[in-house]
Amino acid sequence: MKQVFAALLSASFLLSPFVVSHASADDFHRPPVVEKKVIVEKTVVRPHWKKGYRINASERRRLHDVNDYHRYRLTPPPHGYRWVRADKDFLLIGVTSGVISSVIVGR
């Protein structure tokens, strides 16, 4: 009985490197794990413009001037004001101050 146990014990010591090498060879066949960093850029969107709100210079650069205001059925802007478009909204803002004097939503 002791001889059988000793033979099995020695066989397990002799076969253990083959099992380990086979397991490590399987690691090379697996696709590499790639960790991705997701960077979310947040933009500030003003969904509701309010009369009297002052638009700063960086926001004014993103707005589009409306030169053909008759096309959108807008009245001609008074002297010192201009129509700008912010998404679907039209804003009448002062040229020098940037204060919103009128808001027309979603035309």
PDB file as gemmi writes it, atoms N, CA and C in Angstrom:
CRYST1    1.000    1.000    1.000  90.00  90.00  90.00 P 1                      
ATOM      1  N   MET A   1       0.816  -1.183   0.000  1.00  0.00           N  
ATOM      2  CA  MET A   1       0.000   0.000   0.000  1.00  0.00           C  
ATOM      3  C   MET A   1       0.864   1.252   0.000  1.00  0.00           C  
ATOM      4  N   LYS A   2       1.942   1.196   0.783  1.00  0.00           N  
ATOM      5  CA  LYS A   2       2.832   2.334   0.840  1.00  0.00           C  
ATOM      6  C   LYS A   2       3.478   2.575  -0.517  1.00  0.00           C  
ATOM      7  N   GLN A   3       3.748   1.524  -1.248  1.00  0.00           N  
ATOM      8  CA  GLN A   3       4.398   1.664  -2.558  1.00  0.00           C  
ATOM      9  C   GLN A   3       3.447   2.317  -3.572  1.00  0.00           C  
ATOM     10  N   VAL A   4       2.185   1.966  -3.530  1.00  0.00           N  
ATOM     11  CA  VAL A   4       1.201   2.559  -4.449  1.00  0.00           C  
ATOM     12  C   VAL A   4       1.025   4.051  -4.142  1.00  0.00           C  
ATOM     13  N   PHE A   5       0.945   4.371  -2.853  1.00  0.00           N  
ATOM     14  CA  PHE A   5       0.801   5.761  -2.454  1.00  0.00           C  
ATOM     15  C   PHE A   5       2.032   6.583  -2.848  1.00  0.00           C  
ATOM     16  N   ALA A   6       3.210   6.012  -2.685  1.00  0.00           N  
ATOM     17  CA  ALA A   6       4.454   6.699  -3.046  1.00  0.00           C  
ATOM     18  C   ALA A   6       4.529   6.891  -4.560  1.00  0.00           C  
ATOM     19  N   ALA A   7       4.041   5.908  -5.345  1.00  0.00           N  
ATOM     20  CA  ALA A   7       4.071   6.026  -6.803  1.00  0.00           C  
ATOM     21  C   ALA A   7       3.109   7.120  -7.273  1.00  0.00           C  
ATOM     22  N   LEU A   8       1.929   7.189  -6.666  1.00  0.00           N  
ATOM     23  CA  LEU A   8       0.966   8.232  -7.034  1.00  0.00           C  
ATOM     24  C   LEU A   8       1.465   9.625  -6.637  1.00  0.00           C  
ATOM     25  N   LEU A   9       2.101   9.710  -5.492  1.00  0.00           N  
ATOM     26  CA  LEU A   9       2.636  10.988  -5.030  1.00  0.00           C  
ATOM     27  C   LEU A   9       3.760  11.473  -5.937  1.00  0.00           C  
ATOM     28  N   SER A  10       4.643  10.590  -6.326  1.00  0.00           N  
ATOM     29  CA  SER A  10       5.748  10.980  -7.211  1.00  0.00           C  
ATOM     30  C   SER A  10       5.227  11.308  -8.614  1.00  0.00           C  
ATOM     31  N   ALA A  11       4.182  10.612  -9.070  1.00  0.00           N  
ATOM     32  CA  ALA A  11       3.608  10.906 -10.383  1.00  0.00           C  
ATOM     33  C   ALA A  11       2.959  12.286 -10.373  1.00  0.00           C  
ATOM     34  N   SER A  12       2.335  12.646  -9.257  1.00  0.00           N  
ATOM     35  CA  SER A  12       1.705  13.971  -9.192  1.00  0.00           C  
ATOM     36  C   SER A  12       2.764  15.069  -9.196  1.00  0.00           C  
ATOM     37  N   PHE A  13       3.922  14.829  -8.557  1.00  0.00           N  
ATOM     38  CA  PHE A  13       4.998  15.828  -8.593  1.00  0.00           C  
ATOM     39  C   PHE A  13       5.605  15.942  -9.993  1.00  0.00           C  
ATOM     40  N   LEU A  14       5.666  14.841 -10.707  1.00  0.00           N  
ATOM     41  CA  LEU A  14       6.258  14.861 -12.042  1.00  0.00           C  
ATOM     42  C   LEU A  14       5.317  15.484 -13.077  1.00  0.00           C  
ATOM     43  N   LEU A  15       4.011  15.312 -12.900  1.00  0.00           N  
ATOM     44  CA  LEU A  15       3.053  15.820 -13.872  1.00  0.00           C  
ATOM     45  C   LEU A  15       2.617  17.268 -13.619  1.00  0.00           C  
ATOM     46  N   SER A  16       2.888  17.830 -12.461  1.00  0.00           N  
ATOM     47  CA  SER A  16       2.436  19.184 -12.142  1.00  0.00           C  
ATOM     48  C   SER A  16       3.038  20.259 -13.067  1.00  0.00           C  
ATOM     49  N   PRO A  17       4.313  20.185 -13.498  1.00  0.00           N  
ATOM     50  CA  PRO A  17       4.806  21.223 -14.428  1.00  0.00           C  
ATOM     51  C   PRO A  17       4.090  21.179 -15.778  1.00  0.00           C  
ATOM     52  N   PHE A  18       3.682  19.999 -16.242  1.00  0.00           N  
ATOM     53  CA  PHE A  18       2.973  19.912 -17.522  1.00  0.00           C  
ATOM     54  C   PHE A  18       1.595  20.561 -17.439  1.00  0.00           C  
ATOM     55  N   VAL A  19       0.931  20.383 -16.316  1.00  0.00           N  
ATOM     56  CA  VAL A  19      -0.388  20.966 -16.132  1.00  0.00           C  
ATOM     57  C   VAL A  19      -0.281  22.488 -16.070  1.00  0.00           C  
ATOM     58  N   VAL A  20       0.721  22.993 -15.371  1.00  0.00           N  
ATOM     59  CA  VAL A  20       0.915  24.436 -15.243  1.00  0.00           C  
ATOM     60  C   VAL A  20       1.268  25.038 -16.595  1.00  0.00           C  
ATOM     61  N   SER A  21       2.158  24.389 -17.353  1.00  0.00           N  
ATOM     62  CA  SER A  21       2.554  24.937 -18.645  1.00  0.00           C  
ATOM     63  C   SER A  21       1.383  24.916 -19.627  1.00  0.00           C  
ATOM     64  N   HIS A  22       0.529  23.903 -19.542  1.00  0.00           N  
ATOM     65  CA  HIS A  22      -0.637  23.838 -20.411  1.00  0.00           C  
ATOM     66  C   HIS A  22      -1.627  24.962 -20.070  1.00  0.00           C  
ATOM     67  N   ALA A  23      -1.788  25.253 -18.773  1.00  0.00           N  
ATOM     68  CA  ALA A  23      -2.695  26.318 -18.354  1.00  0.00           C  
ATOM     69  C   ALA A  23      -2.158  27.676 -18.790  1.00  0.00           C  
ATOM     70  N   SER A  24      -0.855  27.874 -18.706  1.00  0.00           N  
ATOM     71  CA  SER A  24      -0.311  29.162 -19.120  1.00  0.00           C  
ATOM     72  C   SER A  24      -0.334  29.310 -20.642  1.00  0.00           C  
ATOM     73  N   ALA A  25      -0.268  28.184 -21.378  1.00  0.00           N  
ATOM     74  CA  ALA A  25      -0.361  28.262 -22.837  1.00  0.00           C  
ATOM     75  C   ALA A  25      -1.760  28.674 -23.265  1.00  0.00           C  
ATOM     76  N   ASP A  26      -2.780  28.324 -22.494  1.00  0.00           N  
ATOM     77  CA  ASP A  26      -4.141  28.739 -22.808  1.00  0.00           C  
ATOM     78  C   ASP A  26      -4.317  30.248 -22.662  1.00  0.00           C  
ATOM     79  N   ASP A  27      -3.522  30.878 -21.801  1.00  0.00           N  
ATOM     80  CA  ASP A  27      -3.616  32.322 -21.617  1.00  0.00           C  
ATOM     81  C   ASP A  27      -3.205  33.080 -22.876  1.00  0.00           C  
ATOM     82  N   PHE A  28      -2.313  32.514 -23.684  1.00  0.00           N  
ATOM     83  CA  PHE A  28      -1.874  33.196 -24.888  1.00  0.00           C  
ATOM     84  C   PHE A  28      -2.951  33.167 -25.976  1.00  0.00           C  
ATOM     85  N   HIS A  29      -3.869  32.230 -25.904  1.00  0.00           N  
ATOM     86  CA  HIS A  29      -4.928  32.131 -26.899  1.00  0.00           C  
ATOM     87  C   HIS A  29      -6.112  33.040 -26.596  1.00  0.00           C  
ATOM     88  N   ARG A  30      -6.194  33.540 -25.384  1.00  0.00           N  
ATOM     89  CA  ARG A  30      -7.284  34.430 -25.005  1.00  0.00           C  
ATOM     90  C   ARG A  30      -7.010  35.828 -25.542  1.00  0.00           C  
ATOM     91  N   PRO A  31      -8.050  36.536 -25.925  1.00  0.00           N  
ATOM     92  CA  PRO A  31      -7.832  37.922 -26.354  1.00  0.00           C  
ATOM     93  C   PRO A  31      -7.411  38.781 -25.161  1.00  0.00           C  
ATOM     94  N   PRO A  32      -6.566  39.762 -25.395  1.00  0.00           N  
ATOM     95  CA  PRO A  32      -6.120  40.586 -24.276  1.00  0.00           C  
ATOM     96  C   PRO A  32      -7.267  41.433 -23.729  1.00  0.00           C  
ATOM     97  N   VAL A  33      -7.215  41.673 -22.451  1.00  0.00           N  
ATOM     98  CA  VAL A  33      -8.222  42.491 -21.794  1.00  0.00           C  
ATOM     99  C   VAL A  33      -7.791  43.944 -21.933  1.00  0.00           C  
ATOM    100  N   VAL A  34      -8.657  44.751 -22.530  1.00  0.00           N  
ATOM    101  CA  VAL A  34      -8.346  46.157 -22.747  1.00  0.00           C  
ATOM    102  C   VAL A  34      -9.257  46.987 -21.863  1.00  0.00           C  
ATOM    103  N   GLU A  35      -8.649  47.812 -21.049  1.00  0.00           N  
ATOM    104  CA  GLU A  35      -9.430  48.700 -20.207  1.00  0.00           C  
ATOM    105  C   GLU A  35      -9.588  50.018 -20.939  1.00  0.00           C  
ATOM    106  N   LYS A  36     -10.822  50.476 -21.034  1.00  0.00           N  
ATOM    107  CA  LYS A  36     -11.100  51.721 -21.741  1.00  0.00           C  
ATOM    108  C   LYS A  36     -11.497  52.797 -20.739  1.00  0.00           C  
ATOM    109  N   LYS A  37     -10.940  53.975 -20.958  1.00  0.00           N  
ATOM    110  CA  LYS A  37     -11.353  55.108 -20.161  1.00  0.00           C  
ATOM    111  C   LYS A  37     -12.363  55.903 -20.975  1.00  0.00           C  
ATOM    112  N   VAL A  38     -13.493  56.131 -20.383  1.00  0.00           N  
ATOM    113  CA  VAL A  38     -14.544  56.886 -21.051  1.00  0.00           C  
ATOM    114  C   VAL A  38     -14.552  58.288 -20.455  1.00  0.00           C  
ATOM    115  N   ILE A  39     -14.332  59.272 -21.323  1.00  0.00           N  
ATOM    116  CA  ILE A  39     -14.334  60.651 -20.883  1.00  0.00           C  
ATOM    117  C   ILE A  39     -15.588  61.313 -21.448  1.00  0.00           C  
ATOM    118  N   VAL A  40     -16.395  61.811 -20.573  1.00  0.00           N  
ATOM    119  CA  VAL A  40     -17.641  62.443 -20.971  1.00  0.00           C  
ATOM    120  C   VAL A  40     -17.455  63.953 -20.850  1.00  0.00           C  
ATOM    121  N   GLU A  41     -17.618  64.643 -21.965  1.00  0.00           N  
ATOM    122  CA  GLU A  41     -17.516  66.091 -21.948  1.00  0.00           C  
ATOM    123  C   GLU A  41     -18.913  66.666 -21.746  1.00  0.00           C  
ATOM    124  N   LYS A  42     -19.020  67.479 -20.757  1.00  0.00           N  
ATOM    125  CA  LYS A  42     -20.317  68.072 -20.457  1.00  0.00           C  
ATOM    126  C   LYS A  42     -20.360  69.476 -21.025  1.00  0.00           C  
ATOM    127  N   THR A  43     -21.444  69.778 -21.690  1.00  0.00           N  
ATOM    128  CA  THR A  43     -21.640  71.121 -22.216  1.00  0.00           C  
ATOM    129  C   THR A  43     -22.833  71.745 -21.515  1.00  0.00           C  
ATOM    130  N   VAL A  44     -22.709  73.004 -21.260  1.00  0.00           N  
ATOM    131  CA  VAL A  44     -23.782  73.725 -20.593  1.00  0.00           C  
ATOM    132  C   VAL A  44     -24.753  74.221 -21.653  1.00  0.00           C  
ATOM    133  N   VAL A  45     -25.977  73.780 -21.553  1.00  0.00           N  
ATOM    134  CA  VAL A  45     -27.007  74.175 -22.505  1.00  0.00           C  
ATOM    135  C   VAL A  45     -28.091  74.912 -21.734  1.00  0.00           C  
ATOM    136  N   ARG A  46     -28.434  76.069 -22.224  1.00  0.00           N  
ATOM    137  CA  ARG A  46     -29.509  76.830 -21.591  1.00  0.00           C  
ATOM    138  C   ARG A  46     -30.801  76.563 -22.375  1.00  0.00           C  
ATOM    139  N   PRO A  47     -31.621  75.651 -21.892  1.00  0.00           N  
ATOM    140  CA  PRO A  47     -32.817  75.307 -22.645  1.00  0.00           C  
ATOM    141  C   PRO A  47     -33.862  76.416 -22.624  1.00  0.00           C  
ATOM    142  N   HIS A  48     -33.893  77.209 -21.579  1.00  0.00           N  
ATOM    143  CA  HIS A  48     -34.915  78.245 -21.462  1.00  0.00           C  
ATOM    144  C   HIS A  48     -34.225  79.591 -21.289  1.00  0.00           C  
ATOM    145  N   TRP A  49     -34.239  80.377 -22.325  1.00  0.00           N  
ATOM    146  CA  TRP A  49     -33.668  81.712 -22.263  1.00  0.00           C  
ATOM    147  C   TRP A  49     -34.684  82.624 -21.600  1.00  0.00           C  
ATOM    148  N   LYS A  50     -34.192  83.573 -20.825  1.00  0.00           N  
ATOM    149  CA  LYS A  50     -35.092  84.488 -20.121  1.00  0.00           C  
ATOM    150  C   LYS A  50     -34.792  85.923 -20.502  1.00  0.00           C  
ATOM    151  N   LYS A  51     -35.806  86.717 -20.529  1.00  0.00           N  
ATOM    152  CA  LYS A  51     -35.663  88.133 -20.818  1.00  0.00           C  
ATOM    153  C   LYS A  51     -34.872  88.788 -19.683  1.00  0.00           C  
ATOM    154  N   GLY A  52     -33.897  89.594 -20.050  1.00  0.00           N  
ATOM    155  CA  GLY A  52     -33.067  90.261 -19.056  1.00  0.00           C  
ATOM    156  C   GLY A  52     -31.774  89.526 -18.758  1.00  0.00           C  
ATOM    157  N   TYR A  53     -31.623  88.297 -19.240  1.00  0.00           N  
ATOM    158  CA  TYR A  53     -30.391  87.537 -19.028  1.00  0.00           C  
ATOM    159  C   TYR A  53     -29.285  88.135 -19.885  1.00  0.00           C  
ATOM    160  N   ARG A  54     -28.096  88.274 -19.312  1.00  0.00           N  
ATOM    161  CA  ARG A  54     -26.957  88.818 -20.035  1.00  0.00           C  
ATOM    162  C   ARG A  54     -26.139  87.665 -20.627  1.00  0.00           C  
ATOM    163  N   ILE A  55     -25.939  87.697 -21.927  1.00  0.00           N  
ATOM    164  CA  ILE A  55     -25.165  86.666 -22.619  1.00  0.00           C  
ATOM    165  C   ILE A  55     -23.717  87.125 -22.681  1.00  0.00           C  
ATOM    166  N   ASN A  56     -22.805  86.309 -22.137  1.00  0.00           N  
ATOM    167  CA  ASN A  56     -21.401  86.712 -22.163  1.00  0.00           C  
ATOM    168  C   ASN A  56     -20.795  86.464 -23.549  1.00  0.00           C  
ATOM    169  N   ALA A  57     -19.559  86.896 -23.723  1.00  0.00           N  
ATOM    170  CA  ALA A  57     -18.922  86.863 -25.047  1.00  0.00           C  
ATOM    171  C   ALA A  57     -18.724  85.440 -25.567  1.00  0.00           C  
ATOM    172  N   SER A  58     -18.413  84.500 -24.691  1.00  0.00           N  
ATOM    173  CA  SER A  58     -18.203  83.119 -25.158  1.00  0.00           C  
ATOM    174  C   SER A  58     -19.512  82.496 -25.641  1.00  0.00           C  
ATOM    175  N   GLU A  59     -20.624  82.826 -24.983  1.00  0.00           N  
ATOM    176  CA  GLU A  59     -21.920  82.323 -25.445  1.00  0.00           C  
ATOM    177  C   GLU A  59     -22.337  82.991 -26.747  1.00  0.00           C  
ATOM    178  N   ARG A  60     -21.994  84.263 -26.900  1.00  0.00           N  
ATOM    179  CA  ARG A  60     -22.358  84.982 -28.125  1.00  0.00           C  
ATOM    180  C   ARG A  60     -21.655  84.407 -29.348  1.00  0.00           C  
ATOM    181  N   ARG A  61     -20.451  83.870 -29.163  1.00  0.00           N  
ATOM    182  CA  ARG A  61     -19.730  83.269 -30.286  1.00  0.00           C  
ATOM    183  C   ARG A  61     -20.422  82.026 -30.802  1.00  0.00           C  
ATOM    184  N   ARG A  62     -21.134  81.315 -29.929  1.00  0.00           N  
ATOM    185  CA  ARG A  62     -21.812  80.085 -30.334  1.00  0.00           C  
ATOM    186  C   ARG A  62     -23.162  80.342 -30.989  1.00  0.00           C  
ATOM    187  N   LEU A  63     -23.702  81.532 -30.845  1.00  0.00           N  
ATOM    188  CA  LEU A  63     -25.000  81.856 -31.411  1.00  0.00           C  
ATOM    189  C   LEU A  63     -24.829  82.316 -32.856  1.00  0.00           C  
ATOM    190  N   HIS A  64     -25.831  82.053 -33.668  1.00  0.00           N  
ATOM    191  CA  HIS A  64     -25.781  82.410 -35.082  1.00  0.00           C  
ATOM    192  C   HIS A  64     -26.622  83.659 -35.325  1.00  0.00           C  
ATOM    193  N   ASP A  65     -26.037  84.624 -36.023  1.00  0.00           N  
ATOM    194  CA  ASP A  65     -26.773  85.840 -36.374  1.00  0.00           C  
ATOM    195  C   ASP A  65     -27.849  85.515 -37.401  1.00  0.00           C  
ATOM    196  N   VAL A  66     -28.990  86.180 -37.264  1.00  0.00           N  
ATOM    197  CA  VAL A  66     -30.087  86.014 -38.218  1.00  0.00           C  
ATOM    198  C   VAL A  66     -30.173  87.308 -39.026  1.00  0.00           C  
ATOM    199  N   ASN A  67     -29.658  87.281 -40.248  1.00  0.00           N  
ATOM    200  CA  ASN A  67     -29.705  88.465 -41.107  1.00  0.00           C  
ATOM    201  C   ASN A  67     -30.989  88.520 -41.921  1.00  0.00           C  
ATOM    202  N   ASP A  68     -31.556  87.357 -42.249  1.00  0.00           N  
ATOM    203  CA  ASP A  68     -32.794  87.307 -43.029  1.00  0.00           C  
ATOM    204  C   ASP A  68     -33.984  87.045 -42.098  1.00  0.00           C  
ATOM    205  N   TYR A  69     -34.238  88.010 -41.214  1.00  0.00           N  
ATOM    206  CA  TYR A  69     -35.275  87.837 -40.199  1.00  0.00           C  
ATOM    207  C   TYR A  69     -36.672  87.770 -40.807  1.00  0.00           C  
ATOM    208  N   HIS A  70     -36.864  88.312 -42.033  1.00  0.00           N  
ATOM    209  CA  HIS A  70     -38.184  88.210 -42.682  1.00  0.00           C  
ATOM    210  C   HIS A  70     -38.518  86.762 -43.020  1.00  0.00           C  
ATOM    211  N   ARG A  71     -37.501  85.985 -43.307  1.00  0.00           N  
ATOM    212  CA  ARG A  71     -37.699  84.566 -43.630  1.00  0.00           C  
ATOM    213  C   ARG A  71     -38.332  83.820 -42.457  1.00  0.00           C  
ATOM    214  N   TYR A  72     -37.967  84.212 -41.238  1.00  0.00           N  
ATOM    215  CA  TYR A  72     -38.489  83.561 -40.040  1.00  0.00           C  
ATOM    216  C   TYR A  72     -39.666  84.332 -39.439  1.00  0.00           C  
ATOM    217  N   ARG A  73     -40.195  85.304 -40.174  1.00  0.00           N  
ATOM    218  CA  ARG A  73     -41.330  86.124 -39.750  1.00  0.00           C  
ATOM    219  C   ARG A  73     -41.031  86.896 -38.464  1.00  0.00           C  
ATOM    220  N   LEU A  74     -39.837  87.442 -38.400  1.00  0.00           N  
ATOM    221  CA  LEU A  74     -39.444  88.269 -37.272  1.00  0.00           C  
ATOM    222  C   LEU A  74     -39.509  89.732 -37.679  1.00  0.00           C  
ATOM    223  N   THR A  75     -39.762  90.605 -36.723  1.00  0.00           N  
ATOM    224  CA  THR A  75     -39.783  92.043 -37.003  1.00  0.00           C  
ATOM    225  C   THR A  75     -38.351  92.541 -37.166  1.00  0.00           C  
ATOM    226  N   PRO A  76     -38.149  93.611 -37.894  1.00  0.00           N  
ATOM    227  CA  PRO A  76     -36.791  94.164 -37.998  1.00  0.00           C  
ATOM    228  C   PRO A  76     -36.291  94.590 -36.619  1.00  0.00           C  
ATOM    229  N   PRO A  77     -35.039  94.292 -36.319  1.00  0.00           N  
ATOM    230  CA  PRO A  77     -34.535  94.653 -34.983  1.00  0.00           C  
ATOM    231  C   PRO A  77     -34.368  96.170 -34.861  1.00  0.00           C  
ATOM    232  N   PRO A  78     -34.642  96.734 -33.699  1.00  0.00           N  
ATOM    233  CA  PRO A  78     -34.410  98.162 -33.497  1.00  0.00           C  
ATOM    234  C   PRO A  78     -32.915  98.482 -33.558  1.00  0.00           C  
ATOM    235  N   HIS A  79     -32.592  99.760 -33.649  1.00  0.00           N  
ATOM    236  CA  HIS A  79     -31.199 100.185 -33.716  1.00  0.00           C  
ATOM    237  C   HIS A  79     -30.477  99.768 -32.429  1.00  0.00           C  
ATOM    238  N   GLY A  80     -29.342  99.102 -32.571  1.00  0.00           N  
ATOM    239  CA  GLY A  80     -28.563  98.663 -31.414  1.00  0.00           C  
ATOM    240  C   GLY A  80     -28.888  97.250 -30.958  1.00  0.00           C  
ATOM    241  N   TYR A  81     -29.773  96.573 -31.682  1.00  0.00           N  
ATOM    242  CA  TYR A  81     -30.144  95.193 -31.343  1.00  0.00           C  
ATOM    243  C   TYR A  81     -29.946  94.302 -32.561  1.00  0.00           C  
ATOM    244  N   ARG A  82     -29.909  92.997 -32.324  1.00  0.00           N  
ATOM    245  CA  ARG A  82     -29.814  92.048 -33.435  1.00  0.00           C  
ATOM    246  C   ARG A  82     -30.516  90.752 -33.041  1.00  0.00           C  
ATOM    247  N   TRP A  83     -30.973  90.043 -34.058  1.00  0.00           N  
ATOM    248  CA  TRP A  83     -31.587  88.734 -33.838  1.00  0.00           C  
ATOM    249  C   TRP A  83     -30.497  87.679 -33.917  1.00  0.00           C  
ATOM    250  N   VAL A  84     -30.510  86.733 -32.983  1.00  0.00           N  
ATOM    251  CA  VAL A  84     -29.600  85.589 -33.014  1.00  0.00           C  
ATOM    252  C   VAL A  84     -30.426  84.330 -32.836  1.00  0.00           C  
ATOM    253  N   ARG A  85     -29.867  83.230 -33.298  1.00  0.00           N  
ATOM    254  CA  ARG A  85     -30.562  81.956 -33.189  1.00  0.00           C  
ATOM    255  C   ARG A  85     -29.794  81.042 -32.243  1.00  0.00           C  
ATOM    256  N   ALA A  86     -30.497  80.503 -31.252  1.00  0.00           N  
ATOM    257  CA  ALA A  86     -29.938  79.556 -30.303  1.00  0.00           C  
ATOM    258  C   ALA A  86     -30.776  78.290 -30.399  1.00  0.00           C  
ATOM    259  N   ASP A  87     -30.253  77.291 -31.096  1.00  0.00           N  
ATOM    260  CA  ASP A  87     -30.986  76.069 -31.419  1.00  0.00           C  
ATOM    261  C   ASP A  87     -32.246  76.423 -32.201  1.00  0.00           C  
ATOM    262  N   LYS A  88     -33.426  76.249 -31.607  1.00  0.00           N  
ATOM    263  CA  LYS A  88     -34.669  76.589 -32.314  1.00  0.00           C  
ATOM    264  C   LYS A  88     -35.268  77.905 -31.836  1.00  0.00           C  
ATOM    265  N   ASP A  89     -34.596  78.550 -30.884  1.00  0.00           N  
ATOM    266  CA  ASP A  89     -35.113  79.787 -30.315  1.00  0.00           C  
ATOM    267  C   ASP A  89     -34.467  80.990 -30.987  1.00  0.00           C  
ATOM    268  N   PHE A  90     -35.210  82.079 -31.055  1.00  0.00           N  
ATOM    269  CA  PHE A  90     -34.700  83.344 -31.579  1.00  0.00           C  
ATOM    270  C   PHE A  90     -34.648  84.347 -30.437  1.00  0.00           C  
ATOM    271  N   LEU A  91     -33.506  85.013 -30.320  1.00  0.00           N  
ATOM    272  CA  LEU A  91     -33.300  85.973 -29.244  1.00  0.00           C  
ATOM    273  C   LEU A  91     -32.991  87.334 -29.841  1.00  0.00           C  
ATOM    274  N   LEU A  92     -33.602  88.365 -29.288  1.00  0.00           N  
ATOM    275  CA  LEU A  92     -33.281  89.732 -29.656  1.00  0.00           C  
ATOM    276  C   LEU A  92     -32.364  90.267 -28.564  1.00  0.00           C  
ATOM    277  N   ILE A  93     -31.097  90.476 -28.905  1.00  0.00           N  
ATOM    278  CA  ILE A  93     -30.128  90.879 -27.880  1.00  0.00           C  
ATOM    279  C   ILE A  93     -29.533  92.232 -28.249  1.00  0.00           C  
ATOM    280  N   GLY A  94     -29.088  92.952 -27.229  1.00  0.00           N  
ATOM    281  CA  GLY A  94     -28.401  94.213 -27.437  1.00  0.00           C  
ATOM    282  C   GLY A  94     -27.003  93.947 -27.968  1.00  0.00           C  
ATOM    283  N   VAL A  95     -26.572  94.744 -28.941  1.00  0.00           N  
ATOM    284  CA  VAL A  95     -25.278  94.516 -29.578  1.00  0.00           C  
ATOM    285  C   VAL A  95     -24.138  94.744 -28.592  1.00  0.00           C  
ATOM    286  N   THR A  96     -24.174  95.817 -27.836  1.00  0.00           N  
ATOM    287  CA  THR A  96     -23.067  96.130 -26.933  1.00  0.00           C  
ATOM    288  C   THR A  96     -23.207  95.470 -25.568  1.00  0.00           C  
ATOM    289  N   SER A  97     -24.426  95.391 -25.048  1.00  0.00           N  
ATOM    290  CA  SER A  97     -24.603  94.867 -23.685  1.00  0.00           C  
ATOM    291  C   SER A  97     -24.774  93.356 -23.645  1.00  0.00           C  
ATOM    292  N   GLY A  98     -25.385  92.769 -24.661  1.00  0.00           N  
ATOM    293  CA  GLY A  98     -25.635  91.338 -24.671  1.00  0.00           C  
ATOM    294  C   GLY A  98     -26.843  90.931 -23.840  1.00  0.00           C  
ATOM    295  N   VAL A  99     -27.684  91.877 -23.478  1.00  0.00           N  
ATOM    296  CA  VAL A  99     -28.878  91.595 -22.669  1.00  0.00           C  
ATOM    297  C   VAL A  99     -30.016  91.176 -23.603  1.00  0.00           C  
ATOM    298  N   ILE A 100     -30.705  90.106 -23.217  1.00  0.00           N  
ATOM    299  CA  ILE A 100     -31.835  89.613 -24.019  1.00  0.00           C  
ATOM    300  C   ILE A 100     -33.037  90.497 -23.751  1.00  0.00           C  
ATOM    301  N   SER A 101     -33.605  91.056 -24.828  1.00  0.00           N  
ATOM    302  CA  SER A 101     -34.787  91.895 -24.647  1.00  0.00           C  
ATOM    303  C   SER A 101     -36.051  91.191 -25.126  1.00  0.00           C  
ATOM    304  N   SER A 102     -35.911  90.125 -25.949  1.00  0.00           N  
ATOM    305  CA  SER A 102     -37.079  89.397 -26.421  1.00  0.00           C  
ATOM    306  C   SER A 102     -36.676  87.961 -26.741  1.00  0.00           C  
ATOM    307  N   VAL A 103     -37.578  87.036 -26.474  1.00  0.00           N  
ATOM    308  CA  VAL A 103     -37.346  85.622 -26.742  1.00  0.00           C  
ATOM    309  C   VAL A 103     -38.526  85.082 -27.529  1.00  0.00           C  
ATOM    310  N   ILE A 104     -38.245  84.439 -28.660  1.00  0.00           N  
ATOM    311  CA  ILE A 104     -39.283  83.757 -29.421  1.00  0.00           C  
ATOM    312  C   ILE A 104     -38.879  82.287 -29.473  1.00  0.00           C  
ATOM    313  N   VAL A 105     -39.727  81.451 -28.913  1.00  0.00           N  
ATOM    314  CA  VAL A 105     -39.385  80.051 -28.702  1.00  0.00           C  
ATOM    315  C   VAL A 105     -39.849  79.198 -29.865  1.00  0.00           C  
ATOM    316  N   GLY A 106     -38.934  78.379 -30.381  1.00  0.00           N  
ATOM    317  CA  GLY A 106     -39.206  77.274 -31.281  1.00  0.00           C  
ATOM    318  C   GLY A 106     -40.005  77.514 -32.525  1.00  0.00           C  
ATOM    319  N   ARG A 107     -39.560  78.381 -33.390  1.00  0.00           N  
ATOM    320  CA  ARG A 107     -40.232  78.537 -34.674  1.00  0.00           C  
ATOM    321  C   ARG A 107     -39.550  77.692 -35.703  1.00  0.00           C  
TER     322      ARG A 107                                                      
END                                                                             
